[in-house]
Every structure is written in C-alpha cells, then in structure tokens.
C-alpha cells in the first residue's frame, strides 16, 4: 500500500488534516459553535466553485471565502456564550439560511462552468487519494498557520469559552478572540474538506472532539485525545478504503459516528 506515491501523499495529507481538525474541533465543540463550523464548509463550497470559475485553485477559493465568513461570524459571536435562548435560535436560523444559500450559489457556479460530475463529487465528498505534491505543500502551509494561530489564542480562548463574563472582566478581548478563532476554524474547514469533502467535514472536525468532551477529560488530555482519535479515523479510513474500495470519507464519517455512540455507552452520565 505505501509503495505507491499517491498513498504516501494521502497518508501525509490525512494525517496533518486529522491532527489539525482534532485540535480545532475540541475548542469548536466546547464553545457550542459546531453548527457555525458546518456552515463555513458550505460557504467554502461557493468560494471553491467560484474560484474554479475564474481559473483559481479551489482550495484557495474555499479558504478565502471561509475566512471572510469566519470573521463575520466571529464578530457577531461576541457574547454568544452568554446569549439567551431566543438570541441563540435567531443566530442559528440566520446561519442555516446562509448555509443553504451558499450551497445553492456553489451549484450555480458549477452550472456556469459546465463542470463534470466527478469534479463536483470531489468537492462535496473529498478526494484525498488525488492529493499531489503541490497540494500537499499548500496543506502543510495552511495547517502551520492554523496551528500557530491556535497556539497564540489557546489560553484566552479557553478562558473565554469556560467563563466569558469573568474573561471580559479580566480584560480578555472577546471579539478579537472570537474573530481570530473563527478564522482558524475557517482555514481548518477548508483543509479538512480535502479529506472528507465539504458535506462530511462535520464528522472529522466535530466527531472526535465531541467524544473527548463527552468523556469529561481535562483540557490537555481532551485536546490530545481528540487529535489522536481524528488521526486514527483518517488513517483507518484510508486502510479500510484500500481493502474494500469504499470511499475514504465514508469510513471516516462512519467511524466518527460509531465512536461517539461507543463513548455515550462508556460515559452516559458525563456532560
């Protein structure tokens, strides 16, 4: 299996994507912004198809559009952890509408460029086996930027996520932290879509993190566990895909779902 160059590239790409998504996803689930992260992938779809329409890289178009949307969501997210139920429901409704509109806009761009069905499938469901050296270098570059940003934000982000009122009283700039974090999530979403695709990015970004938070682990242990579980799901999906010919994204999404079901039985009382 590893004698083939495309499989070597696939393992490297899925590895860096998994570690990044596990770390970013842990904070995303902790802050209760999983739905916002899912919306960023759909907004990225419109950016990717629009980039192809004008002759640019779909990954760059996806990253750029997702980051812009992330900044907007981060700006609006100040105080979201302290918002009441009515405010949260209104926010989720707006995000849902933007999500649907972005997916429709992406389909319109695909129709304008008369793209083949295979290219649409690759965008929606991922094609990690088609990662070349140029894309791999770009993935490592974007992942490095995400990890650097996450390291810079980690302490104030954790403080603001656990107790936003006290964080604000201590001088933490909640809006700056929220915008910075959503920008990191946007880049991570664009990178993760190279493995699982835009429609299934939710499984790798949220699944492992939800499992660790369900177990009630301490922050450092939860972060490490989330990254390791995401890595196991990604590499396990590649191996199973090699022997079964089923898509990699199918095995990753199935593994994430089964992992969360198993954790619920192991820790039913943990919140």
Buried (B, 14 or more C-beta within 10 A) or exposed (E): EEEEEEBBBBBBBBBBBBBBBBBBBBBBBBBEBBBBBBBBBBBBBBBBBBBBBEEBBBBBBBBBBBBBBBBBBBEBBBBBBEBEEEEEEEBEEEBEEBBEEBBEBBBEBBEEBEBEEEBBEBBBBBBBBEBEEEBBEBBBEBBEBBBEBBEEBBEBBBBBBEBBEEBBEEEBBBBBBBBBBBBBBBBBBBBBBBBBBBBBBBBBBBBBBBBBBBBEBEBEEBBBBBBBBBBBBBBBBBBBBBEEEEBBBBBBBBBBEEBBEEBEEEBEEEE
